[in-house]
Amino acid sequence: MKNAIITIVLLIISNIFMTFAWYGHLKLQQMKVISGNTPLYAVILLSWGIALAEYSFQVPANRIGFSGNGGSFSLMQLKVIQEVITLTIFTVFTVIFFKGESLQWNHFAAFLCLIAAVYFVFMK
């Protein structure tokens, strides 16, 4: 149980960094911290720096959580957990930082499908 909790916490932290690495530059552009004229290589280097932090949490999460290493989850379970965490964090990020984006009924339907995916991947 301890490995499962550690794995999930590390995946959450990892996905926070991932979301900022992938989409944070768009918010920085909106805030005029960087401009649309900022060279793409500079944005990529910034994102890679953030992604390094992401990998520093993602890799240990998978090693600790994988049943082959004494963890609680199969590879399929790890992946589904990671995807649910990713979409949850992305949704929170979008609603908080991008005020023009709103949740629609189909987004909630997609979340219900994710819950079903978690159910089925853990089903014996």
Steps between C-alpha positions, in 0.01 A plus 500: 500500500786736583652449153164571338462833683859604427450409133181703469649804678808488272276468194298803609815710550640375170184592314491849646846558355399333172197723460707812558770373261247433224255787547654753738671691221157575352397669824833683518428630151151614607653676800753672271791341692614358168383617161384325189838604360694305763710253303356151503833354614485718816148377578612141438800540732276646771257210459784246508624648826156457652468153346824398674321558831205299367723202419665527841162404648353286220783246477512428876118480508503229236790310658343509847149426377577218255407156633816355343698713745284416801247775436124486494417550131534324167627703205146541367376620838790747528420641156128540565568663838748736334250595228223572751739714705621678185151589382387603848798732548464634146132577564578684824785687329278600209210619714727699735753648259303526176179671599357486145492121508195344659388148577223361281272199544717289271802563724307354792398206282868444419583503872236233557671292233831545682340379822375199307854444364638497854231254605570265210879512528481403869231237446621143563 
